[in-house]
């Protein structure tokens, strides 16, 4: 079973911890706020009250034993930076740190973070994409150019198959799966005829998919 050391139990840390536990990943939650840890302890595999700015406290957590360490300290960037650096010095396998600005991201990467996440920015960008088109239900950005989108099929697709629609040739859109309610059709046959209510997961250049869904 994989394990994660989660440092910081703000809203982001709590939400991430809950999501990891649902995936059967062991979570050691750490925060210096005694009341917060005591309140949240029953939700996690284990929870410890400690100040990770103290190197001895951090050593005691046996950092190398975890598959990943997440620095979710949101209100004190200096602490986030120092804890990130110390985790790497102590032999952390993979360090993910939370940032709110591009400058913070650069400093965190220079000081040991293997990956930096922007929860607020990611949510804002996803909302912006959804507001751009009512047909976009969700998306995962793979890089600055490509993404996977979940979209409502256009009415023109109903009753037709991929051979007739030719989304790849016409629009540069690759259909990956069909979503029918809570069910997923993972292998979409070229002869499958789309039905009213179908959603599809598509892959391609973000600008092409957004242009098509508009």
Buried (B, 14 or more C-beta within 10 A) or exposed (E): EEBBBBBBBBEBBBEBBEEBBEEEBBBBBBBBBEEBBEEBBEBBBEBBBBEBBEEEBBEEBEBEEBBBBBBBBBEEBEBBBBBBBBBBEBEBBBBBBBBBEEEBBEBBBEBBBBEBBBBBBEEEEBEEBBEEBEBBBEBEBEEEEBBBBBBBBEEEBEEBBBEEBEBBEEBBBBBBBBBEEEEEEEEBEEEBEBEEEBBBBBBBBBEBBBEBBE
